[in-house]
């Protein structure tokens, strides 16, 4: 009898063990993915329990236990319960695809760059047509782009991989009516009267009589811009068409075909309107008693340059010492650009080609 009872007890324990294993709801740790737009993680396996955190659609969670329709999960450092109805073992396809960074170009006249992939998001910056952007990511019909130091999203339909054609620079010499007898031309133009910044273009006429651009660069004119009524000491540059005078410098002839004069400490340019030597290059020692004011020629700005033949009649008070020289800022009436540009222009200028210089606001260039 005792033996039979012992066998019964052993069988009962074995049965109970199997039964407990079936109802303990323990599972092997498994990764699953959220299918709801937002899924609450609770402190227990029921909606009655407190929400610990929430997870978004497609986010992965680690299932460590199952209890009925509820799954115990770990999300980062937090552990809680979620409804198994909103979990799947199938890894979702991501709608955001990363791609190799590529350059694309804006096709819209103005394209807004936003903080997110929708027109609902705030505008970060706007880019213009043909501007290049770096595409770093795509999401549906939107692309994440970088422009300089800014990052944002733009609509794909306004982007193209095709690089826009570079517009040919406008030939400003074409159509000018007063340069028929000239074969070399320097144009100094500005965007208006009240700016010291200028664009400098040089052109040469080829054997077919067509003006061909040689150089295009930036330069500077008088501090207070161009004027049609020059006055001595006003720090403005004269508008007009002028011939090219003597080249000068302090480091020897750079290779110009123009008449060249080396500057010494004795050289001055007379700017005294009452002097008979007004607007001429003179020797300080020989003429110092014939003027009360003269500009020292041995200065850095005149390391290289040439005389612009302005006010050659030497009309008193109409301005003097108008040169083309080196400089990186506004002048007191001359035209300036870098030393490399000045040397290049000096080497290019050829008296046999009757060179001239035209200085004017760009909108008035048609007068010439």
Buried (B, 14 or more C-beta within 10 A) or exposed (E): EEEEEEEEEEEEEEEEEEEEEEEEEEEEEBEBBBBBEEBBBBEBBEEEBEEBEBBEEBEBBBBBBBBEEBBBBBBEEEBBBBBBEBBEEEEEEEEEEEEEEEEBBBBBEEBBBBEBBEEEBEEBEBBEEBEEBBBBBBBEEBBBBBBEEEBBBBBBEBBEEEEEEEEEEEEBBEEBEEBEEBBBBBBBBBEEBEBBEBBBBBBBBEEEEEBEBBBEBEBBBBBBBBBEEBEBEBBBBBBBBBBBBBBBBBEEBBEBBBEBBEBEEEBBBBBBBEBEBBBBBBEBEEBEEEBEBBBEBEEEBBBBBBBBBBBEEBEEEBBBBBBBBBBEEBBBBBBBBBBEBBBBBBBBBBEEBBBBBBBBBBEBBEEB
